[in-house]
Amino acid sequence: MAETGASPLPPTPPAHSPLFRAEHFVWLTARVLEQRLFAYHFLNGEPDPVETALDAYRNEDGGYGHALEPDLRGPVSQPLHTGHALRVLDAVGRCGGQRVERVCRYLTSVSTSDGALPAILPGQRGYPTAPFVPIVDDPPSELLATGPVVGLLHRNEVWHAWLFRATDFCWQAVDSLEKSHPYEIEAAVAFLDSAPDRPRAEAAADRLGRLVREHRLAALDPERLEAYPVAAGYAPGEHHFPYDYAKTPSSLARAWFTDDEMDRSLDHLADDQREDGGWPIRWRQWAPGIALEARPMVTIQALRTLKAYGRSVG
């Protein structure tokens, strides 16, 4: 039998279950990386094939490129690609060792003067890029890029000199947030969920939760989406829900929402599975191939979120 990276196989999920339909969708449409990730999460797959698939996106500078994040095309390494790679390594328990040491050297080499990460480096210019992604010559540090990376490295107990100033930047950025948008808040949560100073993280998360509710950054009633504004620059209908902020019950963001609000959002997530077995993307689709590459990623995350909350997926 051919090696699939999924051995031994678990019992086949019932036909037409969410997992069965999603599996068909993934085999039909996904990149090799997402196929391997699906096998790891839901088919008893091993981590080695995931790492091998991820290596195709790694560059000699220690960063990652080659459209690992589908909205950024071209071969050049970018912080957003590299953050995505760390999420993959974390998901399969491989966020450590020499591989992550090389990543940290790359992060050091591309950091701004305050020791943190810009979202997009100017080397992206000339390659196809989502029109909502600005490319400037001297990009500033952003919590959007830095927060999730710092959080993942702390979560995996990685110790590297780059983390000291980058952690300080994240604290300053989180503490100064007054007006924000969903993706930035999610980046803040990714940092706070693993920040070493737990009392400070809990206090900061409590303040952000009040900000999210005050500015209606989470759609608390999926049946009344018109009552929740979409952030400036987002696509029409690009709402964010409680499960986007609290991807697991252990997240600090879980305390922002009542049980009823969380249950409604999870019901909405489960019901959002499409006829083809995949979940949709909500952000702006600017090229035909973007949804094809991104939907399997979103599908895997949806299944992981539902499973984390004890929802039956198959």
C-alpha positions as CSV (number, residue, x, y, z in Angstrom):
1,M,0.0,0.0,0.0
2,A,1.3,3.5,-0.8
3,E,2.6,5.6,2.1
4,T,0.1,8.4,2.9
5,G,1.4,9.8,6.1
6,A,-1.8,8.6,7.8
7,S,-1.1,5.2,9.4
8,P,-2.9,3.4,10.9
9,L,-6.2,4.7,9.6
10,P,-9.0,5.5,12.2
11,P,-12.5,4.3,11.6
12,T,-14.0,5.8,8.5
13,P,-16.3,8.7,9.5
14,P,-20.0,8.2,8.6
15,A,-20.9,9.2,5.1
16,H,-22.1,12.7,4.9
17,S,-20.7,13.6,8.3
18,P,-18.9,17.0,8.4
19,L,-15.6,15.2,8.6
20,F,-16.4,12.8,5.7
21,R,-17.5,15.7,3.5
22,A,-14.5,17.8,4.4
23,E,-12.1,15.0,3.7
24,H,-13.5,14.6,0.2
25,F,-13.1,18.4,-0.3
26,V,-9.5,18.4,1.0
27,W,-8.4,15.5,-1.3
28,L,-10.1,17.3,-4.2
29,T,-8.8,20.8,-3.8
30,A,-6.0,21.2,-1.2
31,R,-2.3,21.8,-1.6
32,V,0.0,18.9,-0.4
33,L,0.7,20.8,2.8
34,E,-3.0,21.0,3.8
35,Q,-3.5,17.4,2.7
36,R,-0.8,16.4,5.1
37,L,-2.2,18.6,7.9
38,F,-5.6,17.1,7.5
39,A,-4.2,13.6,7.7
40,Y,-2.3,14.6,10.8
41,H,-5.3,16.1,12.6
42,F,-8.0,13.7,11.6
43,L,-6.5,10.5,10.1
44,N,-3.8,9.6,12.6
45,G,-1.1,11.1,10.3
46,E,2.5,11.6,11.3
47,P,4.2,14.9,11.7
48,D,7.1,14.1,9.4
49,P,5.1,14.4,6.1
50,V,3.8,17.8,7.3
51,E,7.4,19.0,7.8
52,T,8.5,17.7,4.5
53,A,5.6,19.5,2.7
54,L,6.4,22.7,4.6
55,D,10.0,22.6,3.5
56,A,8.9,23.4,-0.1
57,Y,8.1,26.9,1.1
58,R,11.4,27.5,3.0
59,N,14.1,29.8,1.7
60,E,17.8,29.9,2.2
61,D,17.5,32.9,4.5
62,G,15.6,30.9,7.0
63,G,12.2,32.5,6.2
64,Y,9.3,31.2,4.2
65,G,7.7,32.3,0.9
66,H,6.3,30.9,-2.2
67,A,2.7,31.9,-1.4
68,L,2.5,29.9,1.8
69,E,0.0,32.7,2.7
70,P,-2.0,32.7,-0.5
71,D,-2.6,36.4,-0.7
72,L,1.2,37.0,-1.1
73,R,2.5,35.4,-4.3
74,G,6.1,35.0,-5.3
75,P,9.2,33.3,-3.8
76,V,10.4,35.9,-1.4
77,S,10.4,35.4,2.4
78,Q,7.9,37.5,4.3
79,P,7.1,37.7,8.1
80,L,3.5,36.7,7.4
81,H,4.6,33.5,5.6
82,T,7.1,32.7,8.4
83,G,4.4,33.2,11.0
84,H,2.2,30.8,9.1
85,A,5.0,28.2,9.0
86,L,5.4,28.5,12.8
87,R,1.7,27.8,13.2
88,V,2.1,24.7,11.1
89,L,5.1,23.5,13.2
90,D,3.3,24.2,16.4
91,A,0.2,22.3,15.2
92,V,2.3,19.1,14.7
93,G,4.5,19.6,17.8
94,R,7.7,20.5,15.9
95,C,8.1,24.2,16.9
96,G,11.6,23.9,18.3
97,G,15.2,22.8,17.6
98,Q,17.5,23.9,14.8
99,R,14.6,24.6,12.4
100,V,13.2,27.3,14.8
101,E,16.7,28.6,15.5
102,R,17.0,29.4,11.8
103,V,13.6,31.0,11.8
104,C,14.7,33.2,14.7
105,R,17.8,34.3,12.9
106,Y,15.6,35.3,9.9
107,L,13.3,37.2,12.2
108,T,16.2,39.1,13.6
109,S,17.5,40.0,10.2
110,V,14.1,41.5,9.1
111,S,13.1,43.3,12.3
112,T,12.7,47.0,12.4
113,S,14.7,49.3,14.7
114,D,12.3,48.5,17.6
115,G,13.0,44.8,17.3
116,A,9.6,43.7,16.0
117,L,8.2,42.6,12.6
118,P,6.7,44.5,9.8
119,A,3.8,42.7,8.0
120,I,5.2,43.1,4.5
121,L,8.8,43.8,3.4
122,P,9.3,45.8,0.2
123,G,10.8,42.8,-1.6
124,Q,7.2,41.8,-2.2
125,R,6.9,44.6,-4.8
126,G,6.8,43.2,-8.3
127,Y,5.0,40.0,-7.3
128,P,1.2,39.6,-7.4
129,T,-0.2,40.7,-4.0
130,A,-3.6,41.2,-2.6
131,P,-4.7,44.8,-3.3
132,F,-5.6,45.4,0.3
133,V,-2.0,44.6,1.4
134,P,0.1,47.8,1.3
135,I,3.8,47.6,0.3
136,V,5.9,50.5,1.5
137,D,9.7,51.2,1.4
138,D,10.1,51.5,5.2
139,P,7.3,49.4,6.8
140,P,6.6,49.9,10.5
141,S,6.5,47.2,13.1
142,E,3.0,45.7,13.4
143,L,1.3,43.7,16.2
144,L,-0.5,41.8,13.4
145,A,2.8,40.2,12.3
146,T,4.7,40.2,15.6
147,G,2.1,39.1,18.1
148,P,1.3,35.6,16.8
149,V,5.0,34.8,16.3
150,V,6.0,35.9,19.8
151,G,3.1,34.0,21.2
152,L,4.0,30.7,19.4
153,L,7.6,30.9,20.5
154,H,6.7,31.5,24.1
155,R,4.1,28.7,23.9
156,N,6.8,26.3,22.8
157,E,9.4,27.6,25.4
158,V,11.7,28.8,22.7
159,W,14.4,31.1,24.1
160,H,16.2,33.4,21.7
161,A,17.6,36.9,22.0
162,W,15.1,38.2,19.3
163,L,12.2,37.5,21.7
164,F,13.2,40.1,24.4
165,R,12.6,43.3,22.4
166,A,9.8,41.7,20.3
167,T,7.9,40.8,23.5
168,D,8.3,44.3,24.9
169,F,6.9,45.6,21.6
170,C,3.9,43.4,21.9
171,W,3.2,44.5,25.4
172,Q,3.4,48.2,24.4
173,A,1.2,47.6,21.3
174,V,-1.4,45.7,23.3
175,D,-1.5,48.2,26.1
176,S,-2.0,51.1,23.7
177,L,-4.8,49.5,21.7
178,E,-7.9,51.8,21.8
179,K,-9.3,51.5,18.3
180,S,-8.6,48.4,16.5
181,H,-10.0,45.8,14.0
182,P,-10.6,42.1,14.3
183,Y,-7.4,40.7,12.8
184,E,-5.3,42.9,15.1
185,I,-7.3,41.8,18.1
186,E,-6.8,38.2,17.1
187,A,-3.0,38.8,16.9
188,A,-3.1,40.3,20.4
189,V,-5.0,37.2,21.7
190,A,-2.4,35.0,20.1
191,F,0.3,36.8,22.0
192,L,-1.6,37.1,25.3
193,D,-2.6,33.4,25.4
194,S,1.1,32.4,25.7
195,A,2.7,35.5,27.2
196,P,4.9,34.5,30.2
197,D,3.5,37.2,32.5
198,R,0.1,35.6,33.1
199,P,-1.5,38.2,35.5
200,R,-0.6,41.0,33.1
201,A,-1.9,38.9,30.2
202,E,-5.2,38.3,31.9
203,A,-5.6,42.0,32.8
204,A,-4.8,43.0,29.2
205,A,-7.2,40.4,27.8
206,D,-10.0,41.6,30.1
207,R,-9.6,45.2,28.8
208,L,-9.5,44.0,25.1
209,G,-12.7,42.0,25.7
210,R,-14.5,45.1,26.8
211,L,-13.1,46.9,23.7
212,V,-14.4,44.2,21.4
213,R,-17.9,44.4,22.9
214,E,-18.0,48.2,23.0
215,H,-17.0,48.5,19.3
216,R,-19.0,45.5,18.2
217,L,-16.0,43.7,16.7
218,A,-17.6,40.3,17.3
219,A,-20.9,39.3,15.7
220,L,-22.7,37.9,18.7
221,D,-26.0,37.1,16.9
222,P,-25.4,35.4,13.5
223,E,-29.1,35.9,12.7
224,R,-28.7,39.7,12.9
225,L,-25.4,40.4,11.1
226,E,-26.7,43.7,9.9
227,A,-26.4,45.0,13.5
228,Y,-22.6,44.5,13.5
229,P,-20.4,46.8,11.4
230,V,-17.7,45.4,9.1
231,A,-14.3,47.0,9.8
232,A,-13.0,49.6,7.3
233,G,-11.2,48.0,4.4
234,Y,-12.7,44.6,5.0
235,A,-14.8,42.8,2.4
236,P,-18.6,43.1,2.6
237,G,-19.8,40.5,5.1
238,E,-16.4,39.9,6.6
239,H,-17.7,39.6,10.1
240,H,-15.8,38.0,12.9
241,F,-17.4,35.7,15.5
242,P,-16.6,34.6,19.0
243,Y,-14.9,31.5,17.8
244,D,-12.5,33.6,15.7
245,Y,-11.1,35.2,18.9
246,A,-11.4,32.2,21.2
247,K,-10.3,29.3,18.9
248,T,-10.2,27.0,22.0
249,P,-11.9,27.0,25.3
250,S,-8.6,27.7,27.1
251,S,-8.1,31.0,25.3
252,L,-8.3,34.1,27.4
253,A,-10.8,35.4,24.8
254,R,-13.3,32.8,25.8
255,A,-14.2,34.8,28.9
256,W,-15.4,37.7,26.6
257,F,-18.5,35.7,25.6
258,T,-21.4,34.1,27.4
259,D,-22.1,30.4,26.9
260,D,-25.1,31.3,24.8
261,E,-23.0,33.6,22.6
262,M,-20.3,31.0,22.1
263,D,-22.9,28.3,21.3
264,R,-24.6,30.4,18.7
265,S,-21.3,31.2,17.0
266,L,-20.3,27.5,17.0
267,D,-23.7,26.6,15.6
268,H,-23.1,29.2,12.9
269,L,-19.7,27.8,12.2
270,A,-21.0,24.2,11.9
271,D,-23.8,25.4,9.6
272,D,-21.4,27.3,7.3
273,Q,-20.0,24.1,5.8
274,R,-20.8,24.2,2.0
275,E,-22.3,21.6,-0.2
276,D,-18.8,20.7,-1.5
277,G,-17.6,19.9,2.0
278,G,-15.4,22.9,2.6
279,W,-15.9,26.1,4.5
280,P,-15.9,29.5,2.7
281,I,-13.4,32.3,3.1
282,R,-14.8,35.6,4.2
283,W,-12.0,38.0,3.2
284,R,-11.8,39.6,-0.3
285,Q,-11.2,37.3,-3.2
286,W,-9.0,39.1,-5.7
287,A,-7.7,36.3,-7.9
288,P,-9.3,33.0,-8.9
289,G,-6.7,30.7,-7.3
290,I,-6.8,32.3,-3.9
291,A,-10.0,30.7,-2.6
292,L,-8.9,27.3,-4.0
293,E,-5.8,27.5,-1.9
294,A,-7.2,29.2,1.2
295,R,-10.5,27.2,1.6
296,P,-8.8,24.0,2.7
297,M,-6.9,26.0,5.3
298,V,-10.1,27.5,6.6
299,T,-11.8,24.1,6.5
300,I,-9.1,22.5,8.7
301,Q,-9.3,25.4,11.2
302,A,-13.1,25.1,11.3
303,L,-13.0,21.4,12.1
304,R,-10.3,22.0,14.7
305,T,-12.3,24.7,16.4
306,L,-15.5,22.6,16.5
307,K,-13.6,19.6,17.8
308,A,-11.8,21.8,20.5
309,Y,-15.3,22.8,21.8
310,G,-16.5,19.2,21.9
311,R,-18.7,19.4,18.8
312,S,-19.1,16.2,16.9
313,V,-17.5,16.5,13.4
314,G,-17.6,12.8,12.4
